[in-house]
Amino acid sequence: MNRFTEKAQEAIAESQAIATKYGHQVVDVEHLLEALITQEGGLVPRILERCGVPLKLLREELENELEKFPRITGTAATTGSYISQRFSELLVKAREEAKRLKDEYVSVEHLLLAMLEESSKTVVARLFKSHGLDRETLLRVLTEVRGSQRVTSPNPEVTYEALEKYGRDLTKLAELGKLDPVIGRDAEIRRTIQVLCRRTKNNPVLIGEPGVGKTAIVEGIAQRIVKGMCQKASRIDGSLLLIWEH
């Protein structure tokens, strides 16, 4: 397990605790799924929500299915739990997923990808299908979350979506119509765009007291990018514009 990330190891350990909670002797993939979707600070809940999966409903459905699993009683309850063959095979598949993505460690997303390869007869496969989750969607969302980053450390999640954690994507807000119209700043916006498009010395600095409209200029640029008004400014056309919150 030394090539599994901290979050992946935590989820695997928690799946055993979940099996014990339900009175199950066999630790299976469904226990691991519950561990992943309830993991504090975990990546899987974020990924599934972006895929359009209602987490609360998924958890309720999963818990209902786990309640149907056979429980151990009497002396058998003291013998401890063990991982199923299916669970072991899933870990092997997760390693293969990591290799496929050129990652150095097996992370929680690899466990989730491996679950999508489950037989259609399993509870996990049925639940995923009922919520329209497929491999293509998951990989697309994973790319959005991870960007070009690879899993090269035991704790890679802290670097995912760092820009979203510490800043705002103004181009996305402009697309959603959540930015106010910028009035009377055309000259400043054009000048800033000109500086951005220089080959060298292309770092404009907006100086002024709070409230004079520096952010409005940046928001105006974001709106122009989204509206396709920067096509002549090829260096920034189609770019993302993010603002750091501090």
DRENDO-1510 file (C-alpha; in Angstrom, 1 decimal, always signed):
<recs>
REC; n; res; u; v; w
REC; 1; MET; +0.0; +0.0; +0.0 .
REC; 2; ASN; +3.0; +2.3; +0.0 .
REC; 3; ARG; +2.2; +3.5; -3.5 .
REC; 4; PHE; -1.3; +4.6; -2.5 .
REC; 5; THR; -2.0; +8.2; -1.5 .
REC; 6; GLU; -2.9; +9.1; +2.0 .
REC; 7; LYS; -6.6; +9.6; +1.1 .
REC; 8; ALA; -6.7; +6.3; -0.7 .
REC; 9; GLN; -5.3; +4.5; +2.3 .
REC; 10; GLU; -7.7; +6.3; +4.6 .
REC; 11; ALA; -10.7; +5.3; +2.5 .
REC; 12; ILE; -9.6; +1.6; +2.4 .
REC; 13; ALA; -9.2; +1.6; +6.2 .
REC; 14; GLU; -12.5; +3.3; +6.6 .
REC; 15; SER; -14.2; +0.8; +4.4 .
REC; 16; GLN; -13.3; -1.9; +7.0 .
REC; 17; ALA; -14.8; +0.2; +9.8 .
REC; 18; ILE; -18.0; +0.7; +7.7 .
REC; 19; ALA; -18.3; -3.0; +7.2 .
REC; 20; THR; -17.9; -3.6; +11.0 .
REC; 21; LYS; -20.6; -0.9; +11.6 .
REC; 22; TYR; -23.1; -2.8; +9.5 .
REC; 23; GLY; -22.1; -6.1; +11.0 .
REC; 24; HIS; -20.6; -7.4; +7.8 .
REC; 25; GLN; -17.7; -9.8; +7.9 .
REC; 26; VAL; -16.7; -9.3; +4.3 .
REC; 27; VAL; -15.4; -5.9; +3.3 .
REC; 28; ASP; -16.5; -5.2; -0.3 .
REC; 29; VAL; -16.5; -2.5; -2.9 .
REC; 30; GLU; -19.7; -1.0; -1.7 .
REC; 31; HIS; -18.1; -0.3; +1.7 .
REC; 32; LEU; -15.3; +1.4; -0.1 .
REC; 33; LEU; -17.7; +3.6; -2.1 .
REC; 34; GLU; -19.4; +4.8; +1.1 .
REC; 35; ALA; -15.9; +5.6; +2.5 .
REC; 36; LEU; -15.1; +7.6; -0.6 .
REC; 37; ILE; -18.3; +9.6; -0.8 .
REC; 38; THR; -18.2; +10.5; +2.9 .
REC; 39; GLN; -14.5; +11.2; +3.2 .
REC; 40; GLU; -13.8; +14.6; +4.8 .
REC; 41; GLY; -11.9; +16.9; +2.4 .
REC; 42; GLY; -12.0; +14.1; -0.2 .
REC; 43; LEU; -11.8; +14.5; -3.9 .
REC; 44; VAL; -14.5; +12.0; -4.8 .
REC; 45; PRO; -17.5; +14.0; -3.5 .
REC; 46; ARG; -16.4; +17.0; -5.5 .
REC; 47; ILE; -15.9; +14.9; -8.7 .
REC; 48; LEU; -19.3; +13.2; -8.3 .
REC; 49; GLU; -21.1; +16.5; -7.7 .
REC; 50; ARG; -19.5; +17.9; -10.9 .
REC; 51; CYS; -20.7; +14.9; -12.7 .
REC; 52; GLY; -24.3; +15.7; -11.7 .
REC; 53; VAL; -24.6; +12.9; -9.1 .
REC; 54; PRO; -26.7; +13.9; -6.1 .
REC; 55; LEU; -24.5; +12.8; -3.2 .
REC; 56; LYS; -27.2; +12.7; -0.5 .
REC; 57; LEU; -29.4; +10.5; -2.6 .
REC; 58; LEU; -26.5; +8.3; -3.7 .
REC; 59; ARG; -25.5; +7.8; -0.1 .
REC; 60; GLU; -29.1; +6.9; +1.0 .
REC; 61; GLU; -29.4; +4.4; -1.8 .
REC; 62; LEU; -26.1; +2.9; -1.0 .
REC; 63; GLU; -26.9; +2.6; +2.7 .
REC; 64; ASN; -30.2; +0.9; +1.9 .
REC; 65; GLU; -28.3; -1.6; -0.2 .
REC; 66; LEU; -25.7; -2.2; +2.5 .
REC; 67; GLU; -28.5; -2.9; +5.0 .
REC; 68; LYS; -29.5; -5.9; +2.8 .
REC; 69; PHE; -26.0; -7.5; +3.0 .
REC; 70; PRO; -25.7; -10.6; +5.3 .
REC; 71; ARG; -24.8; -9.8; +8.9 .
REC; 72; ILE; -22.7; -11.9; +11.2 .
REC; 73; THR; -23.9; -12.9; +14.6 .
REC; 74; GLY; -22.7; -15.0; +17.6 .
REC; 75; THR; -19.2; -16.3; +17.6 .
REC; 76; ALA; -18.6; -15.4; +14.0 .
REC; 77; ALA; -18.8; -11.7; +14.9 .
REC; 78; THR; -15.5; -12.0; +16.9 .
REC; 79; THR; -13.5; -13.5; +14.1 .
REC; 80; GLY; -12.9; -10.1; +12.4 .
REC; 81; SER; -13.5; -8.9; +8.8 .
REC; 82; TYR; -11.6; -9.6; +5.6 .
REC; 83; ILE; -11.4; -8.1; +2.2 .
REC; 84; SER; -13.3; -9.8; -0.6 .
REC; 85; GLN; -11.6; -11.1; -3.8 .
REC; 86; ARG; -13.6; -8.5; -5.7 .
REC; 87; PHE; -12.2; -5.7; -3.5 .
REC; 88; SER; -8.6; -7.1; -4.0 .
REC; 89; GLU; -9.2; -7.1; -7.8 .
REC; 90; LEU; -10.5; -3.5; -7.7 .
REC; 91; LEU; -7.2; -2.4; -6.1 .
REC; 92; VAL; -5.3; -4.1; -8.9 .
REC; 93; LYS; -7.5; -2.3; -11.4 .
REC; 94; ALA; -6.9; +1.0; -9.6 .
REC; 95; ARG; -3.2; +0.5; -10.0 .
REC; 96; GLU; -3.8; +0.0; -13.8 .
REC; 97; GLU; -5.8; +3.2; -13.9 .
REC; 98; ALA; -2.9; +5.1; -12.2 .
REC; 99; LYS; -0.5; +3.7; -14.8 .
REC; 100; ARG; -2.9; +4.7; -17.6 .
REC; 101; LEU; -3.0; +8.3; -16.4 .
REC; 102; LYS; +0.8; +8.2; -15.9 .
REC; 103; ASP; +0.4; +8.8; -12.1 .
REC; 104; GLU; +3.0; +7.6; -9.6 .
REC; 105; TYR; +0.6; +6.9; -6.8 .
REC; 106; VAL; -2.8; +5.3; -6.7 .
REC; 107; SER; -5.3; +7.9; -5.6 .
REC; 108; VAL; -9.0; +8.0; -4.8 .
REC; 109; GLU; -9.9; +8.9; -8.4 .
REC; 110; HIS; -8.3; +5.7; -9.6 .
REC; 111; LEU; -10.4; +3.7; -7.1 .
REC; 112; LEU; -13.5; +5.5; -8.5 .
REC; 113; LEU; -12.4; +4.8; -12.1 .
REC; 114; ALA; -11.9; +1.2; -11.3 .
REC; 115; MET; -15.4; +1.0; -9.9 .
REC; 116; LEU; -16.8; +2.0; -13.3 .
REC; 117; GLU; -15.3; -1.2; -14.6 .
REC; 118; GLU; -17.5; -3.3; -12.2 .
REC; 119; SER; -19.9; -5.9; -13.5 .
REC; 120; SER; -23.3; -4.5; -14.4 .
REC; 121; LYS; -24.8; -6.9; -11.8 .
REC; 122; THR; -23.1; -5.2; -8.8 .
REC; 123; VAL; -24.7; -2.7; -6.6 .
REC; 124; VAL; -22.0; -0.1; -7.4 .
REC; 125; ALA; -22.6; -0.5; -11.2 .
REC; 126; ARG; -26.3; -0.2; -10.8 .
REC; 127; LEU; -26.1; +2.9; -8.7 .
REC; 128; PHE; -23.7; +4.6; -11.1 .
REC; 129; LYS; -25.9; +3.7; -14.1 .
REC; 130; SER; -29.0; +5.0; -12.4 .
REC; 131; HIS; -27.3; +8.4; -12.0 .
REC; 132; GLY; -25.9; +8.5; -15.5 .
REC; 133; LEU; -22.3; +8.3; -14.4 .
REC; 134; ASP; -19.9; +6.8; -17.0 .
REC; 135; ARG; -16.2; +6.7; -17.7 .
REC; 136; GLU; -16.2; +9.5; -20.3 .
REC; 137; THR; -18.0; +12.0; -18.0 .
REC; 138; LEU; -15.7; +11.1; -15.0 .
REC; 139; LEU; -12.5; +11.5; -17.0 .
REC; 140; ARG; -13.7; +14.9; -18.4 .
REC; 141; VAL; -14.5; +16.2; -14.9 .
REC; 142; LEU; -11.3; +14.8; -13.5 .
REC; 143; THR; -9.4; +16.7; -16.2 .
REC; 144; GLU; -11.2; +19.9; -15.1 .
REC; 145; VAL; -10.3; +19.3; -11.5 .
REC; 146; ARG; -6.7; +18.1; -11.9 .
REC; 147; GLY; -5.8; +20.1; -14.9 .
REC; 148; SER; -2.4; +18.9; -16.3 .
REC; 149; GLN; -1.2; +17.8; -12.9 .
REC; 150; ARG; -0.2; +14.2; -12.1 .
REC; 151; VAL; -0.2; +12.3; -8.9 .
REC; 152; THR; +3.4; +12.5; -7.9 .
REC; 153; SER; +3.1; +12.6; -4.1 .
REC; 154; PRO; +1.1; +10.8; -1.3 .
REC; 155; ASN; -1.0; +14.0; -0.8 .
REC; 156; PRO; -1.8; +15.4; -4.2 .
REC; 157; GLU; -5.3; +16.7; -3.5 .
REC; 158; VAL; -4.0; +19.9; -1.9 .
REC; 159; THR; -2.8; +21.1; -5.3 .
REC; 160; TYR; -6.0; +20.4; -7.2 .
REC; 161; GLU; -8.1; +23.4; -8.0 .
REC; 162; ALA; -5.7; +25.7; -6.1 .
REC; 163; LEU; -6.8; +28.6; -8.3 .
REC; 164; GLU; -10.4; +28.0; -7.5 .
REC; 165; LYS; -9.7; +27.8; -3.7 .
REC; 166; TYR; -7.8; +31.1; -3.6 .
REC; 167; GLY; -9.3; +33.1; -6.4 .
REC; 168; ARG; -12.2; +33.6; -8.8 .
REC; 169; ASP; -12.5; +32.8; -12.4 .
REC; 170; LEU; -13.8; +36.0; -13.9 .
REC; 171; THR; -14.3; +34.6; -17.4 .
REC; 172; LYS; -16.6; +31.9; -15.9 .
REC; 173; LEU; -18.6; +34.5; -14.0 .
REC; 174; ALA; -18.8; +36.6; -17.2 .
REC; 175; GLU; -20.2; +33.6; -19.1 .
REC; 176; LEU; -22.8; +33.1; -16.4 .
REC; 177; GLY; -23.8; +36.8; -16.5 .
REC; 178; LYS; -22.8; +37.3; -12.9 .
REC; 179; LEU; -20.6; +40.4; -13.6 .
REC; 180; ASP; -22.1; +43.9; -13.7 .
REC; 181; PRO; -21.7; +45.9; -16.9 .
REC; 182; VAL; -18.6; +48.1; -17.0 .
REC; 183; ILE; -19.5; +51.7; -18.0 .
REC; 184; GLY; -17.1; +54.5; -18.8 .
REC; 185; ARG; -13.9; +52.4; -18.7 .
REC; 186; ASP; -13.4; +51.6; -22.4 .
REC; 187; ALA; -10.1; +53.5; -22.7 .
REC; 188; GLU; -8.6; +51.9; -19.7 .
REC; 189; ILE; -9.8; +48.4; -20.8 .
REC; 190; ARG; -8.3; +48.9; -24.3 .
REC; 191; ARG; -5.0; +50.2; -23.0 .
REC; 192; THR; -4.7; +47.2; -20.6 .
REC; 193; ILE; -5.4; +44.8; -23.4 .
REC; 194; GLN; -2.8; +46.5; -25.5 .
REC; 195; VAL; -0.2; +46.0; -22.7 .
REC; 196; LEU; -1.2; +42.4; -22.2 .
REC; 197; CYS; -0.7; +41.7; -25.9 .
REC; 198; ARG; +2.9; +43.0; -26.0 .
REC; 199; ARG; +5.6; +40.5; -26.7 .
REC; 200; THR; +7.7; +41.9; -23.8 .
REC; 201; LYS; +6.9; +44.1; -20.8 .
REC; 202; ASN; +3.3; +42.8; -20.9 .
REC; 203; ASN; +2.4; +43.0; -17.2 .
REC; 204; PRO; +0.0; +45.9; -16.7 .
REC; 205; VAL; -0.3; +47.3; -13.2 .
REC; 206; LEU; -3.6; +49.0; -12.1 .
REC; 207; ILE; -2.9; +51.5; -9.3 .
REC; 208; GLY; -5.4; +53.4; -7.2 .
REC; 209; GLU; -7.3; +53.7; -4.0 .
REC; 210; PRO; -9.9; +51.0; -3.1 .
REC; 211; GLY; -13.2; +51.7; -4.9 .
REC; 212; VAL; -11.9; +53.6; -7.8 .
REC; 213; GLY; -12.7; +50.8; -10.3 .
REC; 214; LYS; -9.5; +48.7; -10.7 .
REC; 215; THR; -11.5; +45.5; -10.5 .
REC; 216; ALA; -14.1; +46.8; -12.9 .
REC; 217; ILE; -11.4; +47.2; -15.6 .
REC; 218; VAL; -10.4; +43.5; -15.1 .
REC; 219; GLU; -14.0; +42.4; -15.2 .
REC; 220; GLY; -14.5; +44.4; -18.4 .
REC; 221; ILE; -11.6; +42.5; -20.0 .
REC; 222; ALA; -13.2; +39.2; -18.9 .
REC; 223; GLN; -16.5; +40.2; -20.4 .
REC; 224; ARG; -14.8; +41.1; -23.7 .
REC; 225; ILE; -12.9; +37.8; -23.8 .
REC; 226; VAL; -16.2; +35.9; -23.3 .
REC; 227; LYS; -18.0; +37.9; -25.9 .
REC; 228; GLY; -15.3; +37.3; -28.5 .
REC; 229; MET; -14.3; +41.0; -28.6 .
REC; 230; CYS; -10.6; +40.2; -28.2 .
REC; 231; GLN; -10.1; +38.2; -31.4 .
REC; 232; LYS; -7.6; +40.8; -32.7 .
REC; 233; ALA; -5.8; +40.5; -29.4 .
REC; 234; SER; -4.7; +36.9; -30.1 .
REC; 235; ARG; -2.5; +36.6; -27.0 .
REC; 236; ILE; -5.5; +36.8; -24.7 .
REC; 237; ASP; -8.4; +35.7; -26.9 .
REC; 238; GLY; -10.0; +32.6; -25.3 .
REC; 239; SER; -7.9; +33.0; -22.2 .
REC; 240; LEU; -9.1; +32.4; -18.6 .
REC; 241; LEU; -8.9; +35.4; -16.4 .
REC; 242; LEU; -8.6; +34.8; -12.7 .
REC; 243; ILE; -8.4; +37.2; -9.7 .
REC; 244; TRP; -6.6; +36.3; -6.6 .
REC; 245; GLU; -8.5; +36.9; -3.4 .
REC; 246; HIS; -6.4; +37.8; -0.3 .
</recs>
